Amino acid sequence: MLPISAQAQASPANARPWSDASLSPDARAALVVKAMTLDEKIAMLHGTFGSSVRKANPADKRVGAGHIPGVARLGITDLYETDASLGIANGGSMRPGDVATALPSSLATAASFDPAIAYAGGAMIGAEARAKGFNVLLAGGVNLTRDPWNGRNFEYLGEDVLLSGVLAGESIRGVQSNGIVSTIKHLALNSQESGRYVLDARMSEAALRESDLLAFQIAIERGQPGSVMCGYNKVNGDWDCENDHLLNHVLKRDWAFKGWVMSDWGAVHSTVKAANAGLDQESGQELDKAIYFGALLRAAVEAGTVSQARIDDMVARILRTMFAQGVIDTPSPAVPQPIDYTAHGLIAQQAAEAGIVLLKNDRGLLPAARTAKRIVVIGGHADVGVLSGGGSSQVAAVAGTPIRMPMPNGPPNLGFIKVTYHGSSPLTAIAARVPKAEIVYLDGQDVAAAADAARTADLVFVFATQWRTEAVDLATLALPDGQDALIEAVAAANPKTAVVLETGGAVLMPWLPRVGAVLEAWYPGERGGEAIARVLFGEVDATGRLPLTFPASDRQMPRPDIPGLDKVNEAAARQASKPPTVGATTIDISGGVESFPVDYVEGADAGYRWYRRTGAKPLFPFGYGLSYTRFAYSGLTVTGGTVPRVVFTVTNSGTRAGSDVPQVYASVAGREGAPVSRLIGFDRVTLAPGERRTVSIAIDRRLLAQYDVSRPGWHVRRGTVRVSVGRDVETAVITSDMNLVEAWLKP
C-alpha cells in the first residue's frame, strides 16, 4: 500500500485551500488530488447502482442510477446519478411513490427545430434532479438515427448532424444551469439496441468525423457537458470504453475535453487497456464481469502498468468538473425539495405542441371544426393516456400511470422495462373543446364495430401506437397489432378520418392515400393529451418538422434487416434455458453473444443523405411538415469567405398566426463523388398574418468541408456551392451560390 501523503495526514476541515472559489477549477482539483490517498482516488473511479445508497442509509432518498463515493474528510461530496433525458427516472420504483415531470420524447423536441425548447426542457429536468438530491444527470443523448428500426431512436434527436448537435448542446446547457453535471452519450456509433453489447461498428475515420463525431463535437462545444459516457459497442475493433482513438485522440486531444469519461452501465471489459485508453470511471460495476476499476486498478498502479499520473488525471477530471459546475460549493440537498410540477408540466406541454408534425391535411380537415356534432375517437388507449418509450428514460409521471404492462418477450434482467402510458387522456381533452358534441370512444379491437361507428361521424380520430424501448429493436416499421387494417376500414367508412400517431420514430403508412389527415405526435409526454387536442383544434399552429426520414418501405434503408439479430436471439434462448446463478454479484449483460461486425456503408451520408445518394423516394423527407398557415421566402443573400452567412426574409402570407422552420441546405461534394445535401442552418420564426422577418444565419464551415485524415483537419475547398432555403430537404424555394475560399480548420 502506498503511504498517505503528509498533506493528506494534516488536512483538517478548516485547512482546505481548494475551498478558495477564486481559484480555477483545475487548480482546486489539483490541490485536492495532492491531498488524497490512493485508496480515496480509486474509490472515486468506480461506482455502483444507486441502490447501494439505500443499503448504507435506508432513509436516504437519493437512490438512482448510480452512486460514486466522495471524500468526506476533504469536503468532497458523493456523486448521485439519475437517468435520463426525458425526466427524472425511477426505474424499478427505487424511490416508492416518487414522480417527476415527463417530457415528450427527444424526437419530439428535435421536431420543434427550436434550441429554446431544448434548453427549457433541459433546465426543467435539471431543476427536478437537483431538487431530488441528484448532482449528475445521465442525459444528453446525441447518437444519430442511422437505422429507423433502432429501439432507442425516440431518446435521440434524429438523423442530422447540425440539428442533433445544436439541440443536444442546448439541452445540456439547460441541465447544467442548475449547478449539476450532465453527461453526453453514447460515444460513439451506439446505433443499434439488439446487438449493442457486442457489435463492432465499422466506418472510416473521415466519415465518422463528418457525421456522428461532428454531432458530438457541436454539442460539446455548445453545452460544455461535464462528462462523456462511452457506449457498449466496439468501433473499428475496439470497445467504445477502451478506444484510445476515440477517447484520447479525438475527445481529449483534438477537442480538448476537460471533463471525465464515464462508462455506460456494463460497458467495461478491462482494467489496464481501458484506463490507458482514456476511460476515467467505471459505472454500474454490477453489470461488468469484474470490478475493473477497484482492486484491479490499484494492483495495476502498484505494478506500474497504469501510471500514478494517469490515476491523478482521472480523479482531477472528475473533481475539476465538480468544482466548475458548483457541485462541491453548492451541493444538491440531502432532503428532497418542493417542485412546481404545474409550471414544469406546461414546459412539457409546450415542447409537445412545438414538436407535433402535420404530415397530411386533405381539404382542410384540420383544424377540427368545433361545430362537429358527432366525433368518434378510436384506439391507442386515448381514453386514458398517451404512450411513452421504455427503458432507462422511463418516467413515473406526475400525471399518473393508467397503463403499465410487462415488456413483451423481455429477458429477465430487463424486467424493469414496462409498456407505460402517461395519464393525459386525448379523449378528455377533445371532449372539453366540443362540449355539445356527441363523443364516442371505441378501443379499436373490433374493426367492424369501429368502422360502423365512424360511418356517421362528422370527424373521426384514430390513435395509432408503436412502442419502442431500450435494449430491443423493431423487426418492422409497420404498426403492430392489426392497426393498419383498423385504419383502412375506418377510412373506407369515413374519409373524414385523421390519424394521430404516437410512435418512437418512423412508421409505414399503407393507408395514407385513404385518410384525410395524419398527425405525428411522437411520445408526447405527460401533458400529451392536451397538446394533441390543442393542435387538432387549431389552438396552436402545427409547427413540427420531421427530424428524420420516413421511408416508403423497409427495403429502402441501408440495413433493411437488423444485423446480428439471429446471433442475439440464439444467445437469448441459451441464456433463458440456464438456471439463475445463486449469489452472483455481477450480471453478464452480453448474454454470451460473440462480437459481430456492422459495416456502415452509408458512411457520413446518414438519413436523408442516404436517400439522396441512392435516389430512393421516401414517404416523407427530412424536415417535412405542414402548417395551418402559409409562409413565403424572399430576398436571399449569401456571403461566403471566412465567415459564411445566409440572410433571407420569411413572410406569413396566410390568414392566421403560425410558426415556420426555414431550412438552409448546401449541395456539397460527397465522398462518393456526387454532391450531397447537408443541412447547414435553420431557424424557427413565429409570425402574425402578413408579418415578415429577416433571418440571418451564420454557417459553421465544417458543414461545408471534408475531413482530411492525412493533415489532419477540415478542408474547405475553394469553389462554389449551391445554397437553398426550403421547407424540407427536397423542397427548395429560393437558391443562390456561395463562393468559398480554401481553408484548413483544426480537427
C-alpha positions, 0 to 999 in steps of 0.5 A: 500500500502506498503511504498517505501523503503528509498533506493528506495526514494534516488536512483538517476541515478548516485547512482546505485551500481548494475551498478558495472559489477564486481559484480555477477549477483545475487548480482546486482539483489539483490541490485536492488530488495532492491531498488524497490517498490512493485508496480515496482516488480509486474509490472515486473511479468506480461506482455502483447502482444507486441502490447501494445508497439505500443499503448504507442509509435506508432513509436516504432518498437519493437512490438512482442510477448510480452512486460514486463515493466522495471524500468526506474528510476533504469536503468532497461530496458523493456523486448521485446519478439519475437517468435520463433525458426525458425526466427524472427516472425511477426505474424499478420504483427505487424511490416508492411513490416518487414522480417527476415531470415527463417530457415528450420524447427527444424526437419530439423536441428535435421536431420543434427545430427550436434550441429554446425548447431544448434548453427549457426542457433541459433546465426543467429536468435539471431543476427536478434532479437537483431538487431530488438530491441528484448532482449528475444527470445521465442525459444528453443523448446525441447518437444519430438515427442511422437505422429507423428500426433502432429501439432507442431512436425516440431518446435521440434527436434524429438523423442530422448532424447540425440539428442533433448537435445544436439541440443536444448542446442546448439541452445540456446547457439547460441541465447544467444551469442548475449547478449539476453535471450532465453527461453526453452519450453514447460515444460513439456509433451506439446505433443499434439496441439488439446487438449493442453489447457486442457489435463492432461498428465499422466506418472510416475515420473521415466519415465518422468525423463528418457525421456522428463525431461532428454531432458530438463535437457541436454539442460539446462545444455548445453545452460544455457537458461535464462528462462523456459516457462511452457506449457498449459497442466496439468501433473499428475493433475496439470497445467504445470504453477502451478506444484510445482513438476515440477517447484520447485522440479525438475527445481529449486531444483534438477537442480538448475535453476537460471533463471525465469519461464515464462508462455506460452501465456494463460497458467495461471489459478491462482494467489496464487497456481501458484506463490507458485508453482514456476511460476515467470511471467505471459505472454500474460495476454490477453489470461488468464481469469484474470490478475493473476499476477497484482492486484491479486498478490499484494492483495495476498502479502498484505494478506500474502498468497504469501510471500514478499520473494517469490515476491523478488525471482521472480523479482531477477530471472528475473533481475539476468538473465538480468544482466548475459546475458548483457541485462541491460549493453548492451541493444538491440537498440531502432532503428532497425539495418542493417542485412546481410540477404545474409550471414544469408540466406546461414546459412539457406541454409546450415542447409537445405542441412545438414538436407535433408534425402535420404530415397530411391535411386533405381539404382542410380537415384540420383544424377540427371544426368545433361545430362537429356534432358527432366525433368518434375517437378510436384506439391507442388507449386515448381514453386514458393516456398517451404512450411513452418509450421504455427503458432507462428514460422511463418516467413515473409521471406526475400525471399518473400511470393508467397503463403499465404492462410487462415488456413483451418477450423481455429477458429477465434482467430487463424486467424493469422495462414496462409498456407505460402510458402517461395519464393525459387522456386525448379523449378528455381533452377533445371532449372539453373543446366540443362540449355539445358534441356527441363523443364516442370512444371505441378501443379499436379491437373490433374493426367492424364495430369501429368502422360502423361507428365512424360511418356517421361521424362528422370527424373521426380520430384514430390513435395509432401506437408503436412502442419502442424501448431500450435494449430491443429493436423493431423487426418492422416499421409497420404498426403492430397489432392489426392497426393498419387494417383498423385504419383502412376500414375506418377510412373506407367508412369515413374519409373524414378520418385523421390519424394521430400517431404516437410512435418512437420514430418512423412508421409505414403508412399503407393507408395514407392515400385513404385518410384525410389527415395524419398527425405525428405526435411522437411520445408526447409526454405527460401533458400529451393529451392536451397538446394533441387536442390543442393542435387538432383544434387549431389552438396552436399552429402545427409547427413540427418538422420531421427530424428524420426520414420516413421511408416508403418501405423497409427495403429502402434503408441501408440495413433493411434487416437488423444485423446480428439479430439471429446471433442475439436471439440464439444467445437469448434462448441459451441464456433463458434455458440456464438456471439463475446463478445463486449469489452472483454479484455481477450480471453478464449483460452480453448474454454470451453473444460473440462480437459481430461486425456492422459495416456502415456503408452509408458512411457520413451520408446518414438519413436523408443523405442516404436517400439522396445518394441512392435516389430512393423516394421516401414517404416523407423527407427530412424536415417535412411538415405542414402548417395551418398557415402559409409562409413565403421566402424572399430576398436571399443573400449569401456571403461566403469567405471566412465567415459564411452567412445566409440572410433571407426574409420569411413572410406569413402570407396566410390568414392566421398566426403560425410558426415556420422552420426555414431550412438552409441546405448546401449541395456539397461534394460527397465522398462518393463523388456526387454532391450531397445535401447537408443541412447547414442552418435553420431557424424557427420564426413565429409570425402574425398574418402578413408579418415578415422577418429577416433571418440571418444565419451564420454557417459553421464551415465544417458543414461545408468541408471534408475531413482530411485524415492525412493533415489532419483537419477540415478542408474547405475547398475553394469553389462554389456551392449551391445554397437553398432555403426550403421547407424540407430537404427536397423542397427548395424555394429560393437558391443562390451560390456561395463562393468559398475560399480554401481553408484548413480548420483544426480537427 
